[in-house]
Amino acid sequence: MHWLSSHNHSEFLACPQLIRFEHGKGRDGFEPTLLIKGSTLLLKYVVLGARMQLAFAICEGRLLYALKVCDDGNNGGILWSIAEREPELNGIRGLVRGEPLVLFLFNELAVNVAWNDMPQVGELDRLSTWANSAAIDHVDHAAMQATVKPMIDRLHQSGLSDHEWLVLEVGGQSDWKAVHNHFVTGASSSMIDLFDSDEGNQQEQLVVWLTNNLQPSGVHHSPQVPKARGTRELTDVLLHYESRNVLIESKTLSILARDRMPNRLKLVRDTSGHVEKAFKQLRGAIRAIKSGLAVTSSEGDTLTVERDNSNHAIVLIPELSLVDDPATYSLQFIKEFIEATGSFPHLLDISELLRMVQAAEMISARNPTTTPIMAFDYYLAERMKAAVANRTLRFEMLLRFTDNGI
């Protein structure tokens, strides 16, 4: 079992995707350890055996390391970091000594979901010199972007060891070990399982767990409305308080159920269809609420919902980057949705939803008269204003406090 310090755990939550070397303590002593935090979608590519490359270089006297995950054939995204602590360098020195590398995967909520041992990774002669000579202290990664980006671009284009980069092949394994955790919400719990074939339910459970602290009694998974002699699902997740409803329609891509790993273009096309369908479902759910249909929990208990005020209507997808054209959900789309439903559309992924919930909790903490669910409603309204200003629903939003407020 490996542990993250509280400092590192905060860092993991704050950054949607990152990598960090550690010299972690396992059963047989300290061992080189690579922590990988990414979207659930990216992690599924990793556990399905996508090709990966681990690369090292010297940048302004610091040790730069990067991980390329080929989630689009031989193309893919690159996560990078600069060593700033002795345990990072010790982990890399252990790698040089031939100690087996252990990889741990963390999802958007910084929950460890899988791990694996990596085989010997190849010739590392230069790495020993680099690790022993590299400077360490705090790094402003944002300030280093201008210097690092051209280096990452060259790594992306070549993918081979050269005078600048030492490149190692570390991926291709499909024997990953699951780490099972449980979300606990009130009297119920559900398992977090990266390998669960019911990927839709897994994402919905993430939503329930994330939003539960905002108002535990007001979060409902799979609420129902009447249909013929039975019921049908109103929406995937419903949040309610006295002034507003928040409806969340969650869409996944069922990566694990496919015969082979899809490329990014295929995922973009699939996502486009899912988002279009989800907004139609949200329009129908809003009509059902405004028409006065009874809304019940999945257990059949009658729920009190707001019938007159506007709603927040959220479509949740695995990654915002899969909506490749921001103009698809443009200002015109926003205006048409508001005019048709009297409600506000939003497009989020799990990382963005996490940011929205964290922002609500911070706003509430600064003003005791503002409950977390009230702050969540407020911040969603601010996001709507930002969407209008950006002329698209597809964007990322960060909360910043100043002396004058937000």
KOLTIVEX-489850 format. One record per residue (C-alpha): x, y, z; residue in three letters; residue number from 0. Coordinates in steps of 0.001 Angstrom, whole numbers, plus 524288, in hexadecimal, padded with zeros to 5 digits. Layout:
<pts>
+-------+-------+-------+---------+-----+
|     x |     y |     z | residuo | num |
+-------+-------+-------+---------+-----+
|     X |     Y |     Z |     ALA | NUM |
...
+-------+-------+-------+---------+-----+
</pts>
This chain:
<pts>
+-------+-------+-------+---------+-----+
|     x |     y |     z | residuo | num |
+-------+-------+-------+---------+-----+
| 80000 | 80000 | 80000 |     MET |   0 |
| 80507 | 80D85 | 7FC7E |     HIS |   1 |
| 800E3 | 81A69 | 80263 |     TRP |   2 |
| 80062 | 82867 | 7FD7E |     LEU |   3 |
| 8043B | 8333A | 806CF |     SER |   4 |
| 7F9AC | 83D6C | 80948 |     SER |   5 |
| 801B1 | 84728 | 80151 |     HIS |   6 |
| 80211 | 83E29 | 7F5A1 |     ASN |   7 |
| 7F3B8 | 83A8B | 7F71B |     HIS |   8 |
| 7EFF3 | 848EE | 7F634 |     SER |   9 |
| 7F863 | 84A28 | 7EA1A |     GLU |  10 |
| 7F1E3 | 83E39 | 7E421 |     PHE |  11 |
| 7E44B | 843E9 | 7E64C |     LEU |  12 |
| 7E7F3 | 85141 | 7E0FD |     ALA |  13 |
| 7EDA0 | 84C86 | 7D423 |     CYS |  14 |
| 7E4C9 | 844BA | 7CADC |     PRO |  15 |
| 7EFEE | 83CA3 | 7C50F |     GLN |  16 |
| 7FDEB | 83B09 | 7C9AB |     LEU |  17 |
| 808FB | 83197 | 7CC9A |     ILE |  18 |
| 81213 | 830FF | 7D847 |     ARG |  19 |
| 81D85 | 82826 | 7DB8B |     PHE |  20 |
| 81EAD | 8238C | 7E994 |     GLU |  21 |
| 82775 | 81A79 | 7F144 |     HIS |  22 |
| 81BE4 | 81343 | 7F714 |     GLY |  23 |
| 81C5E | 8098F | 8022B |     LYS |  24 |
| 816ED | 7FC6C | 7FE03 |     GLY |  25 |
| 816DC | 7EF3D | 804A4 |     ARG |  26 |
| 8252C | 7ECB6 | 80196 |     ASP |  27 |
| 82A6D | 7FA4A | 8045C |     GLY |  28 |
| 82B61 | 8069D | 7FC5D |     PHE |  29 |
| 82981 | 80577 | 7EDB0 |     GLU |  30 |
| 828C5 | 80EAA | 7E202 |     PRO |  31 |
| 81AA7 | 812A8 | 7E064 |     THR |  32 |
| 813B3 | 81A87 | 7D5F5 |     LEU |  33 |
| 80690 | 8208A | 7D979 |     LEU |  34 |
| 7FDD0 | 8237B | 7CDD4 |     ILE |  35 |
| 7F1A1 | 82BBD | 7CF69 |     LYS |  36 |
| 7E8D0 | 82CCB | 7C394 |     GLY |  37 |
| 7DAFF | 82C71 | 7BEBA |     SER |  38 |
| 7D3FA | 81F78 | 7C023 |     THR |  39 |
| 7D3EA | 81EC5 | 7B157 |     LEU |  40 |
| 7E2B8 | 81FFF | 7B090 |     LEU |  41 |
| 7E494 | 815E9 | 7BB56 |     LEU |  42 |
| 7DC47 | 80C28 | 7B3DD |     LYS |  43 |
| 7E587 | 80D3D | 7A858 |     TYR |  44 |
| 7F0DC | 80A93 | 7B19F |     VAL |  45 |
| 7EAE7 | 7FE46 | 7B79E |     VAL |  46 |
| 7E6DB | 7F93E | 7AA35 |     LEU |  47 |
| 7F52F | 7F912 | 7A660 |     GLY |  48 |
| 7F737 | 805B5 | 79EED |     ALA |  49 |
| 80542 | 8085F | 79B40 |     ARG |  50 |
| 80C26 | 81192 | 7A4D2 |     MET |  51 |
| 81941 | 81855 | 7A4D8 |     GLN |  52 |
| 82052 | 81DC1 | 7B0B4 |     LEU |  53 |
| 82A4B | 82824 | 7AD31 |     ALA |  54 |
| 83472 | 8305B | 7B45D |     PHE |  55 |
| 83C06 | 83CB0 | 7B0F4 |     ALA |  56 |
| 84378 | 847CA | 7B761 |     ILE |  57 |
| 83CB0 | 854F9 | 7B6ED |     CYS |  58 |
| 8438C | 860D8 | 7BC9E |     GLU |  59 |
| 84B0E | 8584D | 7C618 |     GLY |  60 |
| 83EC2 | 8512F | 7CA9A |     ARG |  61 |
| 83A94 | 84336 | 7C7B0 |     LEU |  62 |
| 82EB4 | 84322 | 7BEC8 |     LEU |  63 |
| 82707 | 83698 | 7BD21 |     TYR |  64 |
| 81B69 | 833A4 | 7B47C |     ALA |  65 |
| 811C6 | 828AC | 7B1D0 |     LEU |  66 |
| 80BA4 | 826E1 | 7A479 |     LYS |  67 |
| 7FF39 | 81EAB | 7A421 |     VAL |  68 |
| 7FBF4 | 81A90 | 79641 |     CYS |  69 |
| 7ED1E | 81B76 | 796D3 |     ASP |  70 |
| 7EC17 | 81E2A | 7883D |     ASP |  71 |
| 7F3F0 | 813D1 | 78130 |     GLY |  72 |
| 8022D | 817FD | 78294 |     ASN |  73 |
| 7FDE9 | 825C0 | 785F7 |     ASN |  74 |
| 7F9C6 | 82A38 | 79351 |     GLY |  75 |
| 7FAB1 | 83422 | 79E1B |     GLY |  76 |
| 806C2 | 836D5 | 7A64E |     ILE |  77 |
| 80696 | 83962 | 7B4F9 |     LEU |  78 |
| 812E4 | 83F87 | 7BA89 |     TRP |  79 |
| 818E4 | 843E9 | 7C736 |     SER |  80 |
| 825B3 | 8498E | 7CC4C |     ILE |  81 |
| 82C12 | 8432D | 7D80D |     ALA |  82 |
| 82BDB | 84C53 | 7E3BB |     GLU |  83 |
| 82DA0 | 84337 | 7EF76 |     ARG |  84 |
| 837D7 | 83965 | 7F3AB |     GLU |  85 |
| 82E1B | 82DE3 | 7F422 |     PRO |  86 |
| 82B86 | 82FF7 | 7E597 |     GLU |  87 |
| 839F9 | 82F16 | 7E269 |     LEU |  88 |
| 83B7F | 8236B | 7EB80 |     ASN |  89 |
| 830BF | 81C62 | 7E421 |     GLY |  90 |
| 83789 | 81F33 | 7D741 |     ILE |  91 |
| 844A9 | 81ACC | 7DCED |     ARG |  92 |
| 83E28 | 80E14 | 7E0F9 |     GLY |  93 |
| 839BA | 80C6A | 7D2EB |     LEU |  94 |
| 847DA | 80E3E | 7CE87 |     VAL |  95 |
| 84C3C | 803B1 | 7D81F |     ARG |  96 |
| 8431D | 7FA19 | 7D171 |     GLY |  97 |
| 838B2 | 7F9CD | 7DBFA |     GLU |  98 |
| 82B3A | 7F666 | 7D660 |     PRO |  99 |
| 822A3 | 8021D | 7D388 |     LEU | 100 |
| 814EF | 80238 | 7D948 |     VAL | 101 |
| 80A1D | 80A51 | 7D2EB |     LEU | 102 |
| 7FDFD | 80EFB | 7DA23 |     PHE | 103 |
| 7F244 | 814B2 | 7D302 |     LEU | 104 |
| 7E997 | 81F35 | 7D911 |     PHE | 105 |
| 7DCB4 | 82413 | 7D391 |     ASN | 106 |
| 7D774 | 83208 | 7D305 |     GLU | 107 |
| 7D467 | 831C7 | 7E195 |     LEU | 108 |
| 7E245 | 82D6D | 7E50F |     ALA | 109 |
| 7DD4D | 81FC8 | 7E88C |     VAL | 110 |
| 7E6F9 | 814C7 | 7E60D |     ASN | 111 |
| 7DFF6 | 80B58 | 7DCD3 |     VAL | 112 |
| 7EAA0 | 80243 | 7D78A |     ALA | 113 |
| 7F90A | 7FEBE | 7D84F |     TRP | 114 |
| 80319 | 7F679 | 7D15A |     ASN | 115 |
| 81174 | 7F29E | 7D176 |     ASP | 116 |
| 81931 | 7F67D | 7C57F |     MET | 117 |
| 823E6 | 7EDE7 | 7BFAD |     PRO | 118 |
| 831F0 | 7F297 | 7BE52 |     GLN | 119 |
| 8316C | 7FEBD | 7B5EF |     VAL | 120 |
| 83E6F | 7FF28 | 7AEA3 |     GLY | 121 |
| 84B4B | 80691 | 7AE66 |     GLU | 122 |
| 84BDA | 81190 | 7B855 |     LEU | 123 |
| 85A04 | 8160B | 7B871 |     ASP | 124 |
| 8575A | 82494 | 7B65D |     ARG | 125 |
| 84C57 | 824AB | 7C03B |     LEU | 126 |
| 85565 | 821DE | 7CBAD |     SER | 127 |
| 85DB2 | 82DCF | 7C880 |     THR | 128 |
| 8519C | 8364B | 7C681 |     TRP | 129 |
| 84B33 | 8320C | 7D349 |     ALA | 130 |
| 8579D | 8347B | 7DB1C |     ASN | 131 |
| 85A22 | 841F2 | 7D556 |     SER | 132 |
| 84C2D | 8475F | 7D484 |     ALA | 133 |
| 8486D | 852E2 | 7DD0D |     ALA | 134 |
| 83C67 | 85164 | 7E59C |     ILE | 135 |
| 8331A | 85B18 | 7EBEA |     ASP | 136 |
| 82565 | 8601F | 7E919 |     HIS | 137 |
| 8222B | 86171 | 7DAA2 |     VAL | 138 |
| 8183E | 86AB7 | 7D4AF |     ASP | 139 |
| 813A2 | 86163 | 7CA20 |     HIS | 140 |
| 80B48 | 86BCF | 7C3A4 |     ALA | 141 |
| 816FD | 874E4 | 7C283 |     ALA | 142 |
| 81EF9 | 869CD | 7BC91 |     MET | 143 |
| 814FE | 8672B | 7B1D1 |     GLN | 144 |
| 81BC5 | 86FBE | 7A7BB |     ALA | 145 |
| 8289C | 86888 | 7A995 |     THR | 146 |
| 82313 | 85AD5 | 7AAE4 |     VAL | 147 |
| 8190B | 85B38 | 79FDC |     LYS | 148 |
| 822E1 | 85B18 | 79485 |     PRO | 149 |
| 829D4 | 84FAA | 79AF7 |     MET | 150 |
| 81CFE | 8483B | 79C87 |     ILE | 151 |
| 819B5 | 84B21 | 78E4E |     ASP | 152 |
| 826A8 | 84558 | 789F9 |     ARG | 153 |
| 82451 | 83944 | 7926C |     LEU | 154 |
| 816B9 | 837E8 | 78C9E |     HIS | 155 |
| 81C04 | 83895 | 77EBB |     GLN | 156 |
| 8277B | 82F47 | 7803B |     SER | 157 |
| 823FC | 825EA | 78B3F |     GLY | 158 |
| 83216 | 8213F | 78B0B |     LEU | 159 |
| 83DDE | 822E6 | 793DF |     SER | 160 |
| 846FC | 82D78 | 78EE4 |     ASP | 161 |
| 85086 | 8377F | 79445 |     HIS | 162 |
| 8454E | 83E5C | 79B54 |     GLU | 163 |
| 83C17 | 83390 | 7A001 |     TRP | 164 |
| 83DF0 | 82600 | 7A5CE |     LEU | 165 |
| 831C1 | 81E5A | 7A1CD |     VAL | 166 |
| 82D3D | 81178 | 7A7E2 |     LEU | 167 |
| 82211 | 80885 | 7A3E1 |     GLU | 168 |
| 819B3 | 80581 | 7AFDD |     VAL | 169 |
| 80BF4 | 80264 | 7AB0A |     GLY | 170 |
| 804DA | 7F779 | 7A415 |     GLY | 171 |
| 800D1 | 7EFB8 | 7B01E |     GLN | 172 |
| 7F2DD | 7EB7A | 7B275 |     SER | 173 |
| 7F4A3 | 7E43E | 7BF6D |     ASP | 174 |
| 7F1D9 | 7EFF4 | 7C818 |     TRP | 175 |
| 7ED36 | 7ED6E | 7D5F5 |     LYS | 176 |
| 7E0C2 | 7F425 | 7DA5C |     ALA | 177 |
| 7E065 | 7FBFE | 7E6F0 |     VAL | 178 |
| 7D297 | 7FBF4 | 7EC4B |     HIS | 179 |
| 7CDA4 | 80794 | 7F406 |     ASN | 180 |
| 7C008 | 80B34 | 7F89A |     HIS | 181 |
| 7B870 | 817DD | 7F810 |     PHE | 182 |
| 7B02D | 8198F | 80432 |     VAL | 183 |
| 7A464 | 8229D | 8031E |     THR | 184 |
| 79B0E | 822AB | 80E8E |     GLY | 185 |
| 79661 | 814D9 | 8110E |     ALA | 186 |
| 79B16 | 80F69 | 80404 |     SER | 187 |
| 7A810 | 80C94 | 7FD8F |     SER | 188 |
| 7ACE6 | 808ED | 7F00F |     SER | 189 |
| 7B998 | 8037C | 7EAFE |     MET | 190 |
| 7C33F | 80AF2 | 7E284 |     ILE | 191 |
| 7C7E2 | 8012C | 7D867 |     ASP | 192 |
| 7CF79 | 8058D | 7CC6D |     LEU | 193 |
| 7CD25 | 7F822 | 7C657 |     PHE | 194 |
| 7BE5A | 7F7DA | 7C838 |     ASP | 195 |
| 7B7C1 | 7F530 | 7BB27 |     SER | 196 |
| 7AC41 | 7FDBA | 7BF4B |     ASP | 197 |
| 7B3DA | 80A26 | 7BC82 |     GLU | 198 |
| 7A7B1 | 81294 | 7BC76 |     GLY | 199 |
| 7A405 | 80EE4 | 7CA5A |     ASN | 200 |
| 7B1F6 | 81114 | 7CEE7 |     GLN | 201 |
| 7B1DC | 81F12 | 7C9E4 |     GLN | 202 |
| 7A472 | 82193 | 7CFCD |     GLU | 203 |
| 7A947 | 81CB4 | 7DCF8 |     GLN | 204 |
| 7B4BC | 82633 | 7DC00 |     LEU | 205 |
| 7AAE1 | 83119 | 7D9F2 |     VAL | 206 |
| 7A2AA | 82D03 | 7E5A6 |     VAL | 207 |
| 7AE92 | 82C40 | 7EE77 |     TRP | 208 |
| 7B3F6 | 83942 | 7E9B2 |     LEU | 209 |
| 7A753 | 840BD | 7EBA8 |     THR | 210 |
| 7A2A5 | 839F4 | 7F802 |     ASN | 211 |
| 7A9B5 | 84362 | 80129 |     ASN | 212 |
| 7A2C7 | 84EF1 | 7FB00 |     LEU | 213 |
| 795CC | 84A8D | 80095 |     GLN | 214 |
| 79507 | 83C18 | 8041D |     PRO | 215 |
| 78641 | 83B98 | 804D5 |     SER | 216 |
| 784C7 | 84258 | 7F7B4 |     GLY | 217 |
| 78CB5 | 83944 | 7EEE3 |     VAL | 218 |
| 78503 | 82E95 | 7E7EA |     HIS | 219 |
| 78A4F | 82426 | 7DECE |     HIS | 220 |
| 780FD | 82006 | 7D401 |     SER | 221 |
| 7749D | 8275B | 7D82A |     PRO | 222 |
| 76821 | 8229A | 7D185 |     GLN | 223 |
| 75BD3 | 8284C | 7CB60 |     VAL | 224 |
| 74F56 | 8211E | 7C771 |     PRO | 225 |
| 74E88 | 81A18 | 7BA6A |     LYS | 226 |
| 742A3 | 811DA | 7B689 |     ALA | 227 |
| 74124 | 80813 | 7C1AD |     ARG | 228 |
| 74EEF | 809A1 | 7C693 |     GLY | 229 |
| 7598D | 813EA | 7C731 |     THR | 230 |
| 764FB | 818A7 | 7BF23 |     ARG | 231 |
| 7718B | 81F7A | 7C301 |     GLU | 232 |
| 77088 | 82E3F | 7C3A7 |     LEU | 233 |
| 77F4B | 83054 | 7C313 |     THR | 234 |
| 78B81 | 8299B | 7C813 |     ASP | 235 |
| 78DBE | 8324A | 7D3FB |     VAL | 236 |
| 784F4 | 83CC2 | 7D9C7 |     LEU | 237 |
| 7894D | 846EA | 7E3B7 |     LEU | 238 |
| 77EC4 | 84F0E | 7E9FE |     HIS | 239 |
| 77D78 | 859EF | 7F3DA |     TYR | 240 |
| 772D7 | 863E2 | 7F627 |     GLU | 241 |
| 776A4 | 86D17 | 7EB15 |     SER | 242 |
| 77B95 | 86470 | 7E029 |     ARG | 243 |
| 77CFA | 85703 | 7DA10 |     ASN | 244 |
| 789B6 | 8523C | 7D44C |     VAL | 245 |
| 787DA | 84753 | 7CA5A |     LEU | 246 |
| 793AA | 83F5F | 7C620 |     ILE | 247 |
| 793A9 | 8367A | 7BA3F |     GLU | 248 |
| 79FF2 | 82E12 | 7BA50 |     SER | 249 |
| 7A59F | 82819 | 7ADEB |     LYS | 250 |
| 7B0F6 | 81E8D | 7ACB3 |     THR | 251 |
| 7B7AE | 817D6 | 7A152 |     LEU | 252 |
| 7B835 | 8096D | 7A58B |     SER | 253 |
| 7C6A7 | 807C5 | 7A281 |     ILE | 254 |
| 7C800 | 7FABC | 7A998 |     LEU | 255 |
| 7BCFC | 7F42B | 7A1F9 |     ALA | 256 |
| 7C30C | 7F6A4 | 79491 |     ARG | 257 |
| 7CA4F | 7EC4A | 78CDA |     ASP | 258 |
| 7D5E7 | 7F56B | 78AFD |     ARG | 259 |
| 7DA58 | 8028C | 7900D |     MET | 260 |
| 7D3F4 | 80D98 | 7885C |     PRO | 261 |
| 7DBD2 | 81914 | 7834E |     ASN | 262 |
| 7D8F9 | 82707 | 78762 |     ARG | 263 |
| 7D18C | 82A2F | 77AE4 |     LEU | 264 |
| 7C818 | 81F15 | 77DC4 |     LYS | 265 |
| 7C63F | 82406 | 78BAA |     LEU | 266 |
| 7C3C2 | 831EB | 786EA |     VAL | 267 |
| 7B91E | 82CFE | 77DAF |     ARG | 268 |
| 7B2FB | 8249B | 78859 |     ASP | 269 |
| 7B349 | 82FCC | 79214 |     THR | 270 |
| 7AC8D | 838E7 | 78880 |     SER | 271 |
| 7A0F7 | 82FAF | 78785 |     GLY | 272 |
| 7A064 | 82D7D | 79632 |     HIS | 273 |
| 7A06E | 83C05 | 79970 |     VAL | 274 |
| 795E0 | 83EF9 | 78F7E |     GLU | 275 |
| 78D5E | 83422 | 7952B |     LYS | 276 |
| 78FFC | 83887 | 7A334 |     ALA | 277 |
| 78B82 | 8467F | 7A0C0 |     PHE | 278 |
| 77F04 | 8412E | 79A89 |     LYS | 279 |
| 77CD3 | 838B0 | 7A68F |     GLN | 280 |
| 77ED4 | 84476 | 7AF62 |     LEU | 281 |
| 774CA | 84C41 | 7A7A1 |     ARG | 282 |
| 76B29 | 84121 | 7A9C1 |     GLY | 283 |
| 76E54 | 84057 | 7B842 |     ALA | 284 |
| 76C1A | 84EED | 7B9FA |     ILE | 285 |
| 75EFB | 84DEA | 7B2E0 |     ARG | 286 |
| 75B15 | 842D3 | 7BBF5 |     ALA | 287 |
| 75E44 | 84ADE | 7C801 |     ILE | 288 |
| 7572D | 85700 | 7C31F |     LYS | 289 |
| 74B46 | 84EFA | 7BF44 |     SER | 290 |
| 7497E | 84AFA | 7CD6B |     GLY | 291 |
| 74C73 | 83C6F | 7CC0C |     LEU | 292 |
| 74F23 | 835EA | 7D8FC |     ALA | 293 |
| 75DA1 | 83369 | 7DB41 |     VAL | 294 |
| 761A6 | 827F5 | 7E3BC |     THR | 295 |
| 76E68 | 8223C | 7E85F |     SER | 296 |
| 7731E | 81553 | 7E2E3 |     SER | 297 |
| 76D1F | 80F31 | 7EF25 |     GLU | 298 |
| 75FDF | 81569 | 7EC4D |     GLY | 299 |
| 75FE5 | 82074 | 7F63C |     ASP | 300 |
| 759B9 | 82D38 | 7F19D |     THR | 301 |
| 763AC | 8381B | 7EF7D |     LEU | 302 |
| 76131 | 846A2 | 7F0EA |     THR | 303 |
| 7668A | 84DED | 7E519 |     VAL | 304 |
| 7664D | 85C1F | 7E0C9 |     GLU | 305 |
| 75C06 | 85DAC | 7D613 |     ARG | 306 |
| 75CC8 | 86C10 | 7D26B |     ASP | 307 |
| 76AC7 | 870EF | 7D2F1 |     ASN | 308 |
| 77535 | 86E55 | 7C8C2 |     SER | 309 |
| 77D6F | 86202 | 7C9AA |     ASN | 310 |
| 78BC2 | 85F22 | 7C769 |     HIS | 311 |
| 78CBA | 8547D | 7BCFC |     ALA | 312 |
| 79A0E | 84DBD | 7BCCF |     ILE | 313 |
| 79F23 | 8442E | 7B2AC |     VAL | 314 |
| 7AAA6 | 83CB9 | 7B868 |     LEU | 315 |
| 7B474 | 83609 | 7AF5F |     ILE | 316 |
| 7C172 | 82F0A | 7B1D6 |     PRO | 317 |
| 7CA0C | 839F6 | 7AC50 |     GLU | 318 |
| 7C6F1 | 84790 | 7A74F |     LEU | 319 |
| 7D1DC | 84605 | 79D44 |     SER | 320 |
| 7C91B | 83C47 | 7961D |     LEU | 321 |
| 7C0AA | 847AE | 791CD |     VAL | 322 |
| 7CAE3 | 84C13 | 78801 |     ASP | 323 |
| 7C394 | 857DA | 7829D |     ASP | 324 |
| 7BF6F | 861D7 | 78CF4 |     PRO | 325 |
| 7B64B | 86807 | 782E6 |     ALA | 326 |
| 7AD9B | 85BE9 | 78340 |     THR | 327 |
| 7A7AF | 8609F | 79006 |     TYR | 328 |
| 7A853 | 86EFB | 78CC4 |     SER | 329 |
| 7A16A | 87B15 | 791B7 |     LEU | 330 |
| 7965C | 87818 | 7882B |     GLN | 331 |
| 7949C | 86A87 | 78E36 |     PHE | 332 |
| 79483 | 87080 | 79BD8 |     ILE | 333 |
| 78A20 | 87A89 | 79827 |     LYS | 334 |
| 7817C | 87060 | 79196 |     GLU | 335 |
| 7823E | 86735 | 79D4E |     PHE | 336 |
| 77EE2 | 8720C | 7A6EA |     ILE | 337 |
| 77391 | 876D7 | 79E81 |     GLU | 338 |
| 76E0F | 8690E | 79CEC |     ALA | 339 |
| 76F68 | 864B2 | 7AB1E |     THR | 340 |
| 77129 | 870B5 | 7B3AA |     GLY | 341 |
| 77D35 | 869BC | 7B912 |     SER | 342 |
| 78BFD | 86AC2 | 7B802 |     PHE | 343 |
| 79400 | 860A0 | 7B06B |     PRO | 344 |
| 7A180 | 85C42 | 7B4E9 |     HIS | 345 |
| 7ABA1 | 852EB | 7AF4E |     LEU | 346 |
| 7B524 | 84CFF | 7B930 |     LEU | 347 |
| 7BE22 | 8418B | 7BB4D |     ASP | 348 |
| 7C161 | 83B73 | 7C875 |     ILE | 349 |
| 7CD13 | 84467 | 7CAA4 |     SER | 350 |
| 7C4DF | 85081 | 7C7FA |     GLU | 351 |
| 7B9EA | 84BA0 | 7D0B6 |     LEU | 352 |
| 7C3F9 | 8498E | 7DB7A |     LEU | 353 |
| 7C895 | 8579C | 7D9B1 |     ARG | 354 |
| 7BA8F | 85C92 | 7DA7E |     MET | 355 |
| 7B812 | 8550B | 7E71C |     VAL | 356 |
| 7C4FF | 85972 | 7ED13 |     GLN | 357 |
| 7C1EB | 8678C | 7E96D |     ALA | 358 |
| 7B48D | 86682 | 7EFE5 |     ALA | 359 |
| 7BA9F | 86134 | 7FC55 |     GLU | 360 |
| 7C4B6 | 86C34 | 7FCA7 |     MET | 361 |
| 7BA5C | 876AB | 7FA56 |     ILE | 362 |
| 7B1CE | 870EA | 804FC |     SER | 363 |
| 7BD38 | 8702E | 80E87 |     ALA | 364 |
| 7BF83 | 87ECC | 80CD8 |     ARG | 365 |
| 7B13E | 88241 | 80F60 |     ASN | 366 |
| 7AA60 | 87A5A | 81A0A |     PRO | 367 |
| 79CE6 | 87EF0 | 8155F |     THR | 368 |
| 79F4E | 878A4 | 80810 |     THR | 369 |
| 79D51 | 869F1 | 807EC |     THR | 370 |
| 7A581 | 86189 | 7FEB1 |     PRO | 371 |
| 799D6 | 85ED9 | 7F5CB |     ILE | 372 |
| 796BD | 86D71 | 7F520 |     MET | 373 |
| 7A4F5 | 87023 | 7F19E |     ALA | 374 |
| 7A476 | 8655D | 7E753 |     PHE | 375 |
| 7986C | 86BA5 | 7E146 |     ASP | 376 |
| 79F2D | 878F6 | 7E185 |     TYR | 377 |
| 7ABAB | 873CE | 7DB51 |     TYR | 378 |
| 7A424 | 86CAE | 7D0AC |     LEU | 379 |
| 79D80 | 879A7 | 7CDA9 |     ALA | 380 |
| 7AAF9 | 87FE8 | 7CCD6 |     GLU | 381 |
| 7AF25 | 87501 | 7C3B8 |     ARG | 382 |
| 7A368 | 87811 | 7BB2B |     MET | 383 |
| 7A7E0 | 88638 | 7BA4F |     LYS | 384 |
| 7B583 | 88191 | 7B6A9 |     ALA | 385 |
| 7AFD8 | 87895 | 7AC32 |     ALA | 386 |
| 7A8BB | 88426 | 7A62C |     VAL | 387 |
| 7B534 | 88C47 | 7A6B3 |     ALA | 388 |
| 7BD22 | 88126 | 7A094 |     ASN | 389 |
| 7B212 | 87E64 | 796E5 |     ARG | 390 |
| 7B2F9 | 86FCB | 7999B |     THR | 391 |
| 7AF85 | 865A8 | 7A3F0 |     LEU | 392 |
| 7BCAF | 85EF0 | 7A240 |     ARG | 393 |
| 7C695 | 865A4 | 7AB04 |     PHE | 394 |
| 7CD85 | 863E1 | 7B806 |     GLU | 395 |
| 7CAF7 | 86CA5 | 7C3BE |     MET | 396 |
| 7D347 | 86F22 | 7CFD4 |     LEU | 397 |
| 7CF57 | 8766E | 7DC1E |     LEU | 398 |
| 7D892 | 88118 | 7E0B4 |     ARG | 399 |
| 7D6A4 | 88956 | 7ECE3 |     PHE | 400 |
| 7DBB6 | 8973D | 7EDB1 |     THR | 401 |
| 7DB22 | 8A167 | 7F893 |     ASP | 402 |
| 7CE79 | 8A654 | 7F28C |     ASN | 403 |
| 7C81D | 89903 | 7F198 |     GLY | 404 |
| 7C776 | 88F0C | 7E661 |     ILE | 405 |
+-------+-------+-------+---------+-----+
</pts>
